[in-house]
Amino acid sequence: MSDPKRALILHMSGIREPLLISVPDDTEDEFVAGLPELIRKGGVETITARNGSSIAVNFAHVVAAHVDTLPGIGQIYGRPTTGR
C-alpha cells in the first residue's frame, strides 16, 4: 500500500459510514487474503495500522470489508501524521 490514500474499509452493521483503517504496506496482501475468514469467524482481531497503533475490530459486526483507494477527504485511522 505505497499510496497513503488506500485503506481497509469496514462496513459495520448498524453504522451508516464505513470505518477506514490504513494498514502497513508489508501486510496488505496477507491481510486482504485473510479477510473472508475473519468475517466468517466473526471474532475480535487486532489490526496493526500503518502508524503502528493497534486497533481491535469485532468482525461479528462487519458486514463487508475490502481494501481500496479513497478520495482525499475523510478520516483514516492509523494514517501516519503528515506534519500539518
Sequence and secondary structure as in RCSB ss.txt:
>XXXX:A:sequence
MSDPKRALILHMSGIREPLLISVPDDTEDEFVAGLPELIRKGGVETITARNGSSIAVNFAHVVAAHVDTLPGIGQ
IYGRPTTGR
>XXXX:A:secstr
  STTEEEEEEETT SS EEE   GGGHHHHHHHHHHHHHHT EEEEE TTS EEEEEGGGEEEEEEEE  S S 
 BT      
